[in-house]
Amino acid sequence: MGIRPTVRPASGADRWFSIKSQIHLRLLNSLTPDQLRALNKEGVRDQIGLVVERLVVEEGVPMTLAERERLIEEVLDEVFGLGPLESLLKDPTVSDILVNGYDNVYVERAGRLMETNVRFKDQAHVRLIIDRIVSNIGRRIDDSSPIVDARLTDGSRVCAVIPPLSLIGPVLSIRRFGKKLLSTDDLLRNETLTTGMLDFLSACVEARLNVVISGGSGSGKTTMLNTLTRFVPEIERLISIEDTAELQIQQPHVVRLETRPMNIEGAGAITQRDLVINALRMRPDRILIGECRGPEALDMLQAMNTGHDGSMTTVHANSGRDAFARIETMVMMASQFIPDHVVRQMMASAVQIVVHCARLNDGSRKMIEISEVAGARRDSIETQPVFELERSGISARGKVLGRFRATGYQPVCMERLRGYGIKLPDSLFREEVEVKDK
């Protein structure tokens, strides 16, 4: 599905917006307050059509039938939806929508950013759409609270920033999540990882090893966490904790918890750390933290070290090894009185497997490395790569070339896997799979 243009060529854009504004205003003026409250999209379509017909006659505006239909749709989007963004929200190929001011809108498709011809009338128009988003979810945005990070009803994550923090007017980003949850077959088909890597990770989850998934923004961390939860036995009780609910866990016994921001009076906030502490009292078999980003990291490590084996979380980091530096910093946010070497011992005993994901420069998302935690030195965490992506260049079509390879290292956790009745062939740790130029 392509992007439906929201404007005519630049020379007629202002006139087009003027016509839309007139129709919108006439529609609202023709309805009583009770009628406005009872509006539904199909019931209003005919009324908008009549307003358009009158405007064409009265103003002498030349307009084809296709243009009239498009105009009706856009006015409906203004009344019931998010205005110019509705066409992008209806496009399943769009994963991110980025509004950098009223006349500069980008989208991401297949990992690549591209500019669109979508635009707003002016900055006030962008602010109107932002206000509509935040009011629908019971939040507010104004000079005293110029940033909102929230979730739409369809699960999309929204971040809006207004002046004075934004110097280019109101800006908005929407991270969308596909309605179709990617299957393991999809990930293999997309060459996100290999069958051998998936077999190893599924065995680690089944054997209740604690896993940290690291990566940058948009690298596929949440998708990978969703995938790994599929291998959790259905008899187990999972508790997920997130700032903004994104996980799509398919297990039958899941308790989903989400943080709450402070209210208008600046009180009532419930943090991830609050939820982790309370989750420990709810008889979880495993705890899943959508993303560790603060002092809750300390409570997560303690949970992993005290009987909640098989827990998982994601962390923003540039590599699997860097993930531990990030976690160490977050633990220090919870308590500055824990010595560095004690924190590292906690991490080394709590986490067994680190998975690092990345979005490559061709837009593809790959699992770059799977490592086993081998222990802690006084100044660092020791890890041993089990699988890694070895890049060899870029094809003529711009695709990243290389191969997934096992390093030959036999993980120490294999003994634990055998204790759970899981046997993986030795050949798994010698495999090599080329990345196809497709």
N, C-alpha and C positions, 0 to 999 in steps of 0.2 A: 504494500500500500504506500503510495507516494504522499508527499506533504501537500495538502490542499493550500494553495496560495491564499493569504489573508488580504493581500493588497493587489491593486493593479500596478502597472509600471509606475515608477516614482513620480512622474509628472501628474498622474491622476490620483495619487495616494491620498492627499489631503481632502480632495473632493469626495473620495470614496468613504473616508472616515466621517465626513460631514453628513453624508446621506445616511449612514448607519446611525449616527447620533440622533438625527432628526426622527428616524423611524423608531428608535428605542424610546425617545422622549414622548412621541405621540402615543406609542403603545401604553406607556405608563400613565399618561394623562387620561387615556380613554377608559381606564379601569378604576373601580372603587377599591378602597383598602381591603375589603373582604374578598374581592375578586383576585387581588394581587396575592393574598395569602393562599388562595385556593388554586393558584396557577399550576398547570401541568403542561409538559412540553407539547404534546399533540393537540391539546385544546387551544393553545395559543398560536399554533402554526397558521391556522386560517385567519386569525385576527391580524397577524403580522402581514400575511399576504394581502389583505384588504388595505392596510396602511401603505404598503409598497405600491399597490395599484393607484391609490389616490395621489401619492407623491409623484409618481411617474406622470400622471395627467396634469397635476397642478404646477409642478416645477418644469415640466417638459424635459425630463431626464431620459435620454435614449438608453434603453437597457434591453439586452436580449433575454430570452426566457431562461437560459442557463445562468446569466448574471443575476436574474431575480431569485432563482432558487438558491444560488450561493449566498446572496444577501440575506435571505430568510434564515438560512442555516447559521450564518454568522451572528445575526441578531438573537437567535435562540441560544447560541453559545454565550452571548453577553448576559442574557437574562438568567439562564439556568446553569451555566458552566464557568469555565475559566477563560472565556473570551478567546483571543487568538491562539491560546495554548491547546484548545480542545482538539484541533486537528492532529497535533503532535501526540497527545495522550491517547488518541485512537489508533495510532500507528504502532503495531506490535514490534517493529524493527528498531524503534527508538529506545535506548536504555537510559540516556541522560538528556535533560532539557536544561539549558543554561541561558538565562536572560541577563545579559550584560547591559542594562539600560533599555530604553523603550524601542530602539531601532537596531538592536544587535542581538540576535538570538541564534544560538548554536545548539546542535544535537549531537549525540554520539550514536553511531551505528557500527556494529561489528568492531568495536574497539577504536574507531576513528572519529575524530571531531570534524564536523562540517557546518558551515554557515547556512542558514535558511533564509527564505524571503519573508518569513513571519515577522511582523512588527506590531507595536502598539501605537495608539494615537499620540501619546505623550507620556511623561513621567507620572502624571496623575492617574493615567489609565493603568500603568503597571501597579501603582500603589493600591488602586481599587481592587485589582485581582488578588494582590497579596492580602489585603484586609478580608476579602471574601474567604480565602483559604484559612486564615488563622481564626476567624470568627466561627467558621463551621466546625472547628475542632476545639472550641472553647478556650482559645488563647488570644493574646493581644500583642500588638506591635506598635510602639510609639516612641517618642523621644526618650522616655525613661527606660524603655526596654526595646532597643532597636534591632535585636536579633531574635529570630524564632527558628528553632530546630524541631520539626514535628513530623507527623505521619498522616497521609491522606487515608481516606476510607478504603482505597484499593491496595493499601500497603506501601505505596510510594513514599519515599523520604523527602522531606522538603526543608530547605534552609533558605531563609529570606533575611536580607540585611538592608536597612534603609539609612538615609542620611541622619546624622552627620558622619556615621561610620563609613558609609559608602560615598565616595566622592563623585560617582557618576550617576547618582540617582538610585532609586530602589533596584536591587538586584535579587535574583531568585534562581535557585537550582533545585531540580527535581530528579532524584535517583529512582528509577523505576525498576520493578522486579517482575520478571516474566510470570504470566499466569500459569504457564506450563513449567513445572519443576523439571530441571534437567535430570535425566536418568543417567545411570552409569554407562549405558550404551552411547548416549549423547556425548559424554565426556571422552570416551574412547574414540568415537568417530571424529570428534574435534581435535584429537591428539593432545588433549590436556594432560594426559598421563598414559601409561601403558597398562596392559592387563596384569603384568607382573607386579607393578607398583600398587595397583588396586587390590590385588590378592594379598599383598603384604599388609597394606593399611587395614583392610577388612579383618584380617587375622589379629592385628594389634587392638582394634576396637573390641572384637569379640573376647580377647584375653584381658580386657579391662586395663590397658595401658593408658596413661594420661597423655594427651596430645595437645600441642600448641601449634596453631596454624598462623604463619606470619606472611606479610606481604604489604604492598602499598595499596593506595586507594584504587578500587576497581580492578584488583588483581584476581578476584574470584575466591577470596577467603570465605565469605558467607556461603557461596555455592558449595565449596569443599566441605564446610562444616555440615551443611544439609546432607551432603552425600554420605559422610561418615556415620551420621546418626542412623542411617538405614541398616547398619550392621549391628546395632544394639539389639539384644534379645528383647522380644515384645513383652516379656514378663517383668522387665525392669521399669522403675519409676524415674522419669526424667524431670528435672526442673530447669527451665531456661530463664535466663536473666538478661535483659537488654535495655539499652537506653531508648532505642527506637525499634520496635518489633519488626524484624526482618526474616527471622528463621522460619522455615516451612517444614517443620519436623513431622514425619509421617508415622511415628510410633503411636500406639493407642493410648499409652499412659504418660501424658505430658502435662505439666503445670507450667503455664507461661506467665512470667512476671515482667512488668515494664516499669521503668522509673517514672517519677512524676516531678515536673519542674515546680519551682516556687510559685505561689499565687501572687495576686496583685499587691498584697501587703508584704511580699518578700518572705513568706513563711510557707510551711507545708511541703517542702521539697522532700522527696524520697529518693535516695541515691542508690547506685548499684551496690555499694558496700552495705547499705541497710538491707537490701534484698538478699545478698549473699548470706549475711548473718542470720536472717530469718529463715532462709531456705534450708539451712542446716538443721532447723527444728522441725522440718516438714517431712522427714524420713525419705530423703532422696537416695536413689541408688547411684545416680550420676548427676552432676551439676554442669550445665552448659552456660557459659557466659559469652554472649554474642560478640562482645569486644571488650577486652581489658584495657582501660585507659586511665585508671586512677588508683586510689588506695585500696580498692576492692581486690587488687592483685595479691595483697598479703593474705586476705581471707580465703582466696581461691587456692593459694599454695598450701595453706593450713588444711583446707578441706581435702586436697589431693593427698596430703600426708597423713590423714586421720580417717581412713576407711572409705573414702568416696572415690575409689579407683575407677578409671574409665571416664573421668571428667575431661572436658575439652573447652578450649577458648581460642579466640583469634587476637592477634596483636599487630599493630602497624609497625613494620620494621623493614629495613633494606635487605636483610638476610636472616637466615635461621639463627646464626650466632648473635646478630644484633638484637634479636628478639629478647635475649636474656638481659642485655644491657637496658632495654626498655622496661622489662619487668622489674629489674632491680631499682630503677628510678621510681617506678610506681609504688613499689614497696616502701621506699624512703618517704613517699608522700603520706603514707599511713603512720610511719614511725621512724623518727630520725635516730632512735636510740638502739637500733639493731645493727650490730657490726656488719661491715660489708661481707666478710668471709662467712658469717652465719647465714646471711641472705643467700649467698651462692650455694651453700650446703643445702638450704631449703629447696632451692630451685632444682639442684641436681638430683635430690631424692624424690621430688614431687613430679617432675616431668621426665618421661621416657622417650617420647618421639616428638620431633619438630618437623613440620611440613612447611616449605616455603613456596609461595605462589608469586607469579609476576605477570604483568601485562606487557608483552613485547612490543617493539616498535612497529610491527606489522598489524597490531591490534589484537593478536591472538593472546589467549590466557593459557599459561602453561604451569605445570608443577615443576619448579626449578630444582628442588632438592628434597629428599627425605633423609633425615639424620637421626641417629640414636644418641642420646645423652650418655656420655661415657664417664662423667664424674666432674668434680670441681677442684680447680686449683685455687690458690689464695686470691688470685687476681682475675680469674676467668672460668667459664664453663667449657669443658671439653666435649666436643661432639664428633661423631664419626659418620660421614656420609654413607648412606646405603645405596641410594639411587640419585642420579643427577642428570640434568640436561646439559649436554656439551654442544655449544653453538659453533658452527663452522663458517658462517657467512650469511649473505643475503642473496636470494635468487634474482633473476632478471625481472621477475614480477613483483619483487619487493617482499617476498616471504622469507621468514627466518629459517635457515637451514641448520641441521645438526642431527644429534641422535640422543635418545634416552639410553643411559647405560647404567648397569649395576657396577659398583666399584669393586666388587669381589669381597667386600667386608662381610663377615658372618656376624649378624647382630647377637649380642649377649641375650637379648630378650627371646631368642629362639627357644631357650630352655623353658621359659614361662609359657610360650605358645604350645609346646609339647605337653605341658602340664594341663592345658585346656583341651587336649586331644586334637590339636591343630598341627598338621604336618605340611610343611612347604618344601618343595624339591630344592636341592642344592643348586640346580641349574638356574633357578630364579635369580640368584645373586651373581650370575655371569651373563645375563641377557643384554643384548643391544638392539635397539629399535630405531631405525632412521625416521626422521621427520620428513614427511612427504611435501613436495612442492605442488600443492593443489589449490 
